[in-house]
Amino acid sequence: MSENQCPSCNNELDWEGEYVCKTCQVSYKKIGYCPDCEAELEKLQACGAANYFCNSCNELKSKSRVRFEFAAN
């Protein structure tokens, strides 16, 4: 099972500079939320690695603990 599924129809989302559902014709933004305080996380990307920082907790969060949701653009 893929981690990038359309929240409406559960089909696989395609990456085209943004996540797009070909079935629903809707583009989505993938948003990460802090597992501790539920605040939206900031994605930090450098040297091919992605990290997630919570401004509320003032600390890095492990990707394995981050809750991701897709929001329509």
C-alpha positions in Angstrom: 0.0 0.0 0.0 1.3 3.4 -1.0 1.7 6.3 1.5 0.6 8.8 -1.2 -3.1 8.1 -1.7 -5.8 10.5 -2.7 -8.0 11.3 0.3 -11.1 11.3 -1.8 -10.8 8.1 -4.0 -7.7 6.3 -2.5 -6.0 6.1 -5.9 -2.2 6.6 -6.1 -1.2 10.3 -6.4 1.2 11.2 -9.2 4.1 13.6 -8.5 4.2 16.4 -11.1 5.9 19.1 -9.0 2.9 18.7 -6.7 0.8 15.7 -5.9 -2.0 15.2 -8.4 -4.9 12.7 -8.5 -5.6 11.8 -12.2 -9.0 10.4 -11.3 -10.3 13.4 -9.3 -8.4 16.0 -11.2 -7.3 17.6 -8.0 -3.8 18.7 -6.9 -2.7 18.3 -3.3 -0.1 19.6 -0.9 1.5 17.1 1.6 1.5 18.5 5.1 3.4 17.1 8.1 2.1 17.5 11.7 4.0 17.2 14.9 3.3 13.9 16.7 3.6 15.7 20.1 1.7 19.0 19.7 -0.1 18.6 16.3 1.5 21.8 15.0 2.3 22.0 11.2 5.9 21.1 10.7 8.5 22.9 8.6 10.4 20.7 6.1 14.1 21.3 6.0 15.8 19.7 3.0 19.6 19.7 2.4 22.1 17.3 0.8 19.3 14.9 -0.3 17.9 14.4 3.3 14.6 15.8 4.6 14.1 16.7 8.2 11.0 18.1 9.9 11.2 20.9 12.5 8.5 21.9 14.9 8.5 25.6 15.7 6.2 25.0 18.7 8.4 22.3 20.4 11.6 23.9 19.0 13.0 20.5 17.9 13.5 18.2 15.0 11.0 15.4 14.6 11.6 11.9 13.2 9.9 11.3 9.8 8.7 8.0 11.1 6.7 9.7 13.8 5.3 12.6 11.6 1.6 12.4 10.7 1.1 13.4 7.1 -2.1 14.6 5.4 -3.0 15.8 1.9 -4.8 19.1 1.5 -6.2 20.3 -1.8 -4.4 23.3 -3.4 
